[in-house]
Amino acid sequence: MYKILFVCHGNICRSPMAEFIFNDIAKRRGFTGVFAESAATSSEELGNSVHRGTAAILSRLGIDFSAKRARQITRGDFTKFNLIVAMDSANIRNLQRLSPPESCVITRLLDFTDNPRDISDPWYTGDFERTYRDILDGCESLFAYLRDNKII
């Protein structure tokens, strides 16, 4: 099983959106050898459910996220997961400070696309649709990368 951990600041907007969208893509395409989860670099939202903006998009897509609660990344996650995918450069820096020397690969989601960049935080922008488009593009590109490189 290839395991991916999506990470953002609070684990209520971007990273859970990526988690559920990626798992939905894998399920619809019949790939059972890959699995995604999500976590936060901060402790601010621990135990909270996904933000209403993320919830609206996932609900519209027919994706059940009801059991999701924000959690903070742990030191063990760096060896439990094959790949840690951050939503922006700030979270990359935080992850690099937290990661042990034997850590898995850490990268940004949109680094898998033709237009590498940070995914804007809709907590601040309010633009959940733009975040969704970026995350969908990133997840599709990540899935293609994993498939094309025979990782999954």
N, C-alpha and C positions, 0 to 999 in steps of 0.2 A: 504494500500500500504506500503510495506517494502522498505525503502530507504537507499541506501548505497552510501557513498562518498569515492572515491578512491583519495589518496593524495600523491603527490611527491613534489620535490623542486620547479620545474618550471611549471608543468602542460602542458608540451609539448611532453614528451617521455613516461614515464612509466604509470602515472595515466590515461591519455586519452586512452592508449592502453588497460588498464584494464577495463575502463568504457565501451568501445565499444565491447570488447570481452565478458565481462560479459553479457551485454544487448543482444548480439547476441546469446549467449548460452540460455538465458531465452526465447528469442523469438522462437528459433528453437525448444525448448522443450515445448512450449505452456504455459509458466508461465507468467501471466499478473499481478500478485500481487507483483512484485519486480521490482525495477528500480534503476539504478546506474547513478551517475554523477561523475565528477572529479574536483579537485582544486589543487592549489599550496600553499605551506607555505610561499613562497617568492613572491615578486612583480616584479622580474626581467623580466619575459616574458609576463606580462599582455597584453592581446589583440592579442598575436601572435597565429598563427595556429600551428598545431602539427608539430613536427620535421619531416624532410623528411624521416628519417629511420623508424619512426612509421607510417608515411603516406604510405610508400612502403608496409609494412606488412599488414596494414588494407586494402589497395587497392587490394592486392593479395588475400585477404580473401573475397573480394566483400562487404566490410563494408563501408558505407558512413559516413564520419567524417567531411564533408566539412563545416558544420556550427560551428564546435568546435573552440573556442578561449580560450586561457589560462585565468583563473581567480584565484584570491586569496581567500582562505578560509575566511569566515566571522564568527563572534561570533554567529550569528544566525544559522549557519550550524550545530553547536553542539547540537542544539535541534530540528532542522528540519529533520536531518537524524537519523535513528535507529542505524547505524553502520558506523564508520569511519575507513577506511582500508588504512594504510600507506604502502609505498613500502620499507621502511628501518627504522632502529633504530633512525637515526638522525631526521627523520620526526616525529617519535613517540615523541621524546623529545620536538620538536618544538610544536607539537599539545598539549601536556600536559601543556606546559607553556601558551598556548593560551586559553585552554578550561575552561569554567566556572564550578563551582562545580556540577551543574545539567547536566553535559555533558553525551552524549551517550557513548557507548563502543568504545574504540579506540584500534586497534590491527594491526599487520602486516599481509599482504596477505599470505605470506608463512607459517604463524603460523597455517593455516588450513591444511597444507600438512604433510606428514610423515617426511619431512626434513625442519623444521623451520629455516629460515635464512632471511637475507636481499636480496632484488633484486638489483643487480648491476645497476648503472646508466649508460645507454648506451651513454649519453652525453660525459662521460669520457672514457668508454671502447670501444665505437664504435661497440659493439657486440649486435645489435638489435635482432638478431636471438636467442641468449641466453636469452635475456630479454623476448622475446616473449614466449619461451618455459617455462620459470619460471612463467610468468603471466598466461599463459594458464593452467598450473598445479595448480596455486593458485586459479584461477577463477573456475575451475572444482571442486576443493576441497571445496571451499567456497559454491558453489552451492549445493554440496552434503550435507554439514553440515546444511545448511538452510533447505533443503528438508527433511533430516533424522530427524531433530529436530522439524519438522512440523512448522517452522517459515514461510515458504512460501508454 
